[in-house]
Amino acid sequence: MKKLIAPICLMLSIASFQSVAAITQEVNNHRIFGDHFDTKEKAFSQAKTVMNEVGMYSAKDIRNNFGYKHNFRTLPSSFTILDISSRVNEIMNQDGEIHFQPVTTIKYKYKYNDS
């Protein structure tokens, strides 16, 4: 009887070990490029608006608005914004005209099933 129970216990422990999912966390950055403006102040104003809007995003909003590669294995409620920052690029075209473009960077994380 003892000889029969040991192999059965071993098989059950192997089967339950294989069914455990490996959860992995990934951190990504997403950039939002704004419009071109004739002044830095207008560009920063748009950047602030974008930062405020993105700061209110739910996990579902983050998942739907930013690309990620593990779409069918992600844990939908795990999406979280870690940081939001903006800068303004100064751009000069061929005619020598200078424009200002806000660029907002969103650092976010999510978890997915890696098995």
C-alpha positions in Angstrom: 0.0 0.0 0.0 2.8 2.5 0.9 4.5 1.7 -2.4 1.4 2.7 -4.3 0.7 6.0 -2.4 4.2 7.5 -2.9 4.1 7.4 -6.7 0.6 8.9 -6.7 1.6 11.7 -4.4 4.6 12.4 -6.6 2.4 12.5 -9.7 -0.1 14.9 -8.1 2.7 17.3 -6.9 4.2 17.4 -10.4 0.8 18.0 -12.0 0.0 20.8 -9.6 3.5 22.4 -10.1 2.9 22.5 -13.9 -0.4 24.3 -13.5 1.1 27.2 -11.6 1.3 30.3 -13.8 4.3 32.5 -13.9 3.3 36.1 -13.6 5.7 38.6 -15.0 5.7 42.4 -14.6 6.7 44.6 -17.5 7.5 48.4 -17.5 7.0 50.3 -20.7 7.2 53.9 -21.9 4.7 55.5 -24.3 5.2 59.0 -25.9 2.5 61.4 -27.0 3.7 64.0 -29.5 1.6 67.1 -29.4 0.8 69.8 -32.0 3.3 72.4 -33.3 3.0 75.8 -31.6 4.5 79.2 -32.3 5.4 79.7 -28.6 6.9 77.5 -25.8 4.1 78.6 -23.4 1.4 77.2 -25.7 3.3 73.9 -26.1 3.7 73.6 -22.3 0.0 74.4 -21.8 -0.9 71.5 -24.1 1.6 69.2 -22.3 0.0 70.1 -19.0 -3.4 69.2 -20.3 -2.2 65.9 -21.7 -0.5 65.1 -18.3 -3.6 65.9 -16.4 -5.8 63.7 -18.7 -3.4 60.8 -18.7 -3.0 61.0 -14.9 -6.8 60.2 -14.6 -6.5 57.1 -16.7 -7.9 53.9 -15.3 -6.2 50.5 -15.8 -8.6 49.9 -18.7 -7.7 53.3 -20.3 -4.0 52.5 -20.1 -4.5 49.1 -21.6 -6.6 50.4 -24.5 -4.6 53.5 -25.3 -1.0 52.3 -25.1 0.4 49.4 -27.1 1.7 46.3 -25.4 2.7 43.0 -26.7 1.1 40.4 -24.4 -2.5 41.4 -25.1 -4.2 38.0 -24.6 -2.3 37.1 -21.4 -2.3 40.4 -19.6 -3.9 40.9 -16.2 -6.3 43.7 -17.2 -6.5 45.4 -13.7 -2.7 45.4 -13.3 -2.0 48.4 -15.6 -0.6 51.3 -13.5 1.1 54.6 -14.4 4.4 55.0 -12.7 5.4 58.4 -14.0 4.4 61.2 -16.4 6.7 63.8 -17.7 6.7 66.4 -20.5 9.3 68.3 -22.5 9.1 70.8 -25.4 11.1 70.2 -28.5 12.3 73.3 -30.5 12.0 72.5 -34.2 13.2 74.6 -37.1 12.0 74.0 -40.6 13.7 74.7 -44.0 12.4 78.3 -44.0 14.0 79.0 -40.6 10.7 79.1 -38.8 10.8 77.8 -35.2 8.0 75.7 -33.8 7.6 74.1 -30.4 6.2 70.6 -29.9 5.3 69.1 -26.6 6.3 65.5 -25.9 4.7 63.7 -23.0 6.3 60.4 -21.8 4.2 58.0 -19.8 6.0 55.2 -17.8 3.6 52.4 -17.0 3.6 48.8 -15.8 1.4 45.8 -16.2 1.5 42.1 -15.4 1.0 39.1 -17.7 0.9 35.4 -17.6 4.2 34.1 -18.9 3.3 30.5 -19.2 
